[in-house]
Amino acid sequence: MVGKVHSIETFGAVDGPGVRFVVFFQGCPMRCAYCHNPDTWDVNGGTEMSVDEIFEKFIRNKAFYEKGGITASGGEPMMQIDFLTELFTKFHDAGIHTCLDTSGIMFQFYRDESVDASGIEDFVKTKNIDSPNDDKIDKLLAVTDLVMLDIKQINREKHKELTGHFNDGILAFAKYLSDKGKKLWIRFVCVPGLTGDEDDLKEYGKFLSGLKTIEALDVLPYHTMGVKKYEALGIPYRLTGLEAATSEYASDKKTIILSAMKSENT
């Protein structure tokens, strides 16, 4: 089986435990205002690669990844869930740690019929995306050791403004993963004026307190390193003029989230 790959990073240091072999999948339905990889959006872009080709690239430097493994990122890797599952199965069967870095947006299309998936359904009608099936999520999770879930905004309306989609399915996916006992790392990008509101952060922490399998919370400051890509692609950058956030800013916001989590669990 082949899939669309944007690029591969052979020495990822922030994409899961240890040193990671990071496969960036092509295609994403989200249009996050601060996305630094807009060149991954187009489902028709990228390069076709087979599972065996990717595995062979990994094996060449296997010694580097003894305490790490493979991470599927993007783009949104779950848009190519059949290819992703076959890829992870290959690595998992070889005893290699697998990590899925995802927004969770595709859960509402593949699995959960109880949430509003109209935005996703409209998107996939004209795109080459694997067909939905109730078993797809569980088959993928069976060969996934860790999920890095990027919950971008807890407020439903603000999430729609930020990404183009509501967050119902994403939050449902987070609960689903927790209920399944799947290890979770939560990622959150602090964007001044968009995701840093104190009340929202408290609600964020309250929600996270209900997830019992969280092993880490990464709160990252907004940066502007992807702006040049927008210029090269001729895509308007929605946050023009917004300065990068500091690590201190992100640390302060993380404290608010953790405090809210602690309050809910006491």
C-alpha positions in Angstrom: 0.0 0.0 0.0 1.2 3.5 -0.8 0.3 6.8 0.9 0.9 10.5 0.3 3.9 11.8 2.4 4.9 15.4 2.7 8.4 14.8 4.2 10.3 12.7 6.7 12.4 13.9 9.6 15.0 11.4 10.7 15.9 13.0 14.0 12.8 14.4 15.7 13.5 15.5 19.3 10.0 16.9 20.3 7.6 14.4 18.6 7.3 11.8 21.4 9.6 9.9 23.7 13.2 9.6 22.7 14.6 10.3 19.2 11.8 9.9 16.6 11.6 9.1 13.0 8.8 11.5 12.0 6.6 10.9 8.9 4.7 14.0 7.9 1.6 12.9 6.1 0.1 15.0 3.3 -3.4 16.4 3.5 -5.3 18.2 6.3 -9.0 19.3 6.6 -8.1 21.9 9.3 -7.1 25.5 8.5 -5.6 26.6 11.7 -4.8 30.3 11.8 -1.3 29.6 13.2 -0.4 26.5 11.2 3.3 26.5 10.2 2.9 23.8 7.6 0.3 25.0 5.1 2.2 23.1 2.4 0.8 19.9 4.0 -2.9 20.9 3.4 -3.4 19.8 -0.2 -4.4 16.1 -0.3 -3.1 16.0 -3.9 0.4 17.1 -3.0 3.3 15.2 -1.5 5.1 12.1 -2.7 3.7 8.6 -2.9 5.6 6.2 -0.7 5.0 2.6 0.3 5.1 1.1 3.8 8.2 -0.9 2.9 10.0 2.2 1.6 9.4 4.1 4.8 10.4 1.1 6.9 13.7 0.7 5.0 14.5 4.3 5.6 14.0 3.8 9.3 16.1 0.6 9.5 19.1 2.3 8.0 19.4 4.4 11.2 17.6 2.0 13.6 20.3 2.4 16.3 19.3 6.1 16.8 15.8 5.1 17.7 16.3 2.5 20.4 14.6 4.7 23.0 12.4 6.4 20.5 10.4 5.1 17.5 8.2 6.3 14.7 5.8 9.3 14.9 3.1 9.9 12.3 2.4 13.6 12.0 1.2 16.0 9.3 -0.9 17.4 7.9 -3.5 15.0 9.5 -2.3 11.4 9.3 -5.7 10.0 10.1 -7.0 11.2 6.7 -5.0 8.2 5.4 -6.1 5.8 8.1 -5.8 2.6 6.1 -2.2 3.4 5.0 -1.4 4.7 8.5 -2.7 1.5 10.1 -0.6 -0.7 7.7 2.5 1.4 8.4 2.1 1.2 12.2 1.4 -2.5 12.0 4.7 -3.0 10.2 6.6 -1.1 12.9 4.6 -2.4 15.8 5.2 -6.0 14.8 8.9 -5.2 14.7 8.8 -4.0 18.3 9.2 -0.4 17.4 7.3 2.3 19.5 4.5 4.0 17.5 3.2 7.5 18.2 0.3 9.2 16.5 0.4 13.1 16.4 -3.1 14.1 15.5 -5.7 16.8 15.9 -8.4 14.1 16.3 -10.6 15.9 13.7 -11.2 12.7 11.7 -12.8 10.8 14.6 -16.2 12.3 13.9 -16.0 11.2 10.3 -14.7 7.6 10.9 -16.4 6.7 14.1 -18.7 9.0 16.1 -22.1 9.6 14.6 -23.4 11.5 17.7 -21.5 14.7 16.8 -21.9 17.2 14.0 -19.6 16.0 11.2 -21.1 18.1 8.4 -18.0 20.1 7.9 -15.9 17.0 7.5 -18.4 15.2 5.3 -18.6 18.2 3.0 -14.8 18.2 2.8 -14.4 14.5 2.0 -17.1 14.3 -0.7 -14.6 15.6 -3.2 -11.4 14.4 -1.7 -9.5 11.1 -2.0 -10.0 10.0 1.7 -10.3 6.5 3.0 -14.0 5.5 3.4 -15.5 5.4 6.9 -15.8 2.2 8.9 -16.5 1.7 12.5 -13.6 -0.6 12.9 -10.9 1.7 11.5 -10.2 3.6 14.6 -9.9 0.5 16.8 -7.6 -1.2 14.3 -5.3 1.8 14.3 -5.3 2.2 18.1 -4.4 -1.5 18.4 -1.0 -0.7 16.9 -0.5 2.7 18.4 1.5 3.0 21.6 1.0 6.7 22.2 -1.4 9.4 21.0 -0.2 13.1 21.0 -3.5 14.9 20.8 -3.5 18.6 19.8 -6.7 20.1 21.4 -6.4 23.6 20.0 -9.2 25.4 21.8 -11.8 24.2 24.3 -14.4 26.8 23.4 -16.6 25.4 20.6 -17.2 28.6 18.7 -13.6 29.9 19.1 -12.4 26.5 17.8 -14.4 27.0 14.7 -13.0 30.5 14.2 -9.5 29.2 14.8 -9.5 26.1 12.7 -12.6 26.1 10.4 -14.3 23.3 12.4 -16.1 22.7 15.7 -14.3 20.7 18.3 -17.1 18.2 19.2 -15.5 15.2 17.6 -12.1 16.1 18.9 -13.2 16.2 22.5 -15.2 13.0 21.9 -12.0 11.4 20.6 -10.1 12.5 23.7 -12.6 10.8 25.9 -12.7 7.7 23.7 -8.9 7.4 24.0 -9.0 7.7 27.7 -11.8 5.2 28.1 -9.8 2.8 25.9 -6.8 3.2 28.2 -4.6 4.7 25.5 -1.6 6.7 26.7 -2.0 10.4 25.9 0.2 13.4 25.5 -1.8 16.6 25.2 -0.4 19.5 23.1 -1.7 23.0 23.2 -0.4 26.1 21.4 -0.8 29.4 23.3 -1.7 32.2 20.8 -2.2 35.6 22.3 -5.8 36.8 21.7 -6.9 33.4 20.4 -6.2 30.7 22.9 -4.9 32.4 26.0 -8.1 33.6 27.7 -8.0 32.6 31.4 -11.6 31.4 31.5 -11.0 29.2 28.5 -7.8 27.8 30.0 -9.7 26.9 33.2 -12.3 25.1 31.1 -9.5 23.4 29.3 -8.0 22.1 32.5 -11.4 21.0 33.7 -11.9 18.9 30.6 -8.4 17.4 30.9 -9.1 16.4 34.5 -11.6 13.9 33.2 -9.0 12.1 31.0 -7.3 9.4 33.1 -4.5 8.4 30.7 -2.6 11.7 30.3 1.1 11.3 30.7 2.2 14.8 29.6 0.9 18.2 28.8 3.0 20.3 26.4 2.0 24.0 26.3 3.8 25.6 23.4 4.2 29.4 22.6 2.9 30.6 19.3 5.7 31.2 16.8 6.0 32.8 13.3 8.4 30.4 11.6 5.9 29.4 9.0 5.0 32.8 7.7 7.4 32.6 4.7 5.6 29.4 3.5 2.3 31.3 3.2 4.1 34.0 1.1 5.6 31.3 -1.1 2.3 29.6 -1.6 0.3 32.8 -2.1 -1.9 32.1 0.9 -3.0 35.0 3.1 -1.6 34.7 6.7 -4.4 35.4 9.1 -2.2 36.4 12.0 0.0 39.0 10.2 1.5 41.4 12.7 1.0 39.1 15.7 4.3 38.7 17.5 5.6 35.3 18.7 4.7 34.4 22.3 7.4 33.8 24.8 8.2 30.6 26.7 7.3 32.5 29.9 3.9 33.3 28.4 3.3 29.7 27.7 4.5 28.6 31.1 2.0 31.0 32.8 -0.8 29.6 30.7 0.2 26.0 31.6 0.1 26.9 35.3 -3.5 28.0 34.9 -4.5 24.7 33.1 -2.7 22.6 35.7 -4.3 24.5 38.6 -7.7 23.9 37.1 -7.0 20.2 36.6 -5.8 19.9 40.2 -8.9 21.7 41.5 -11.2 19.3 39.6 -9.4 16.2 41.0 -9.4 17.3 44.7 
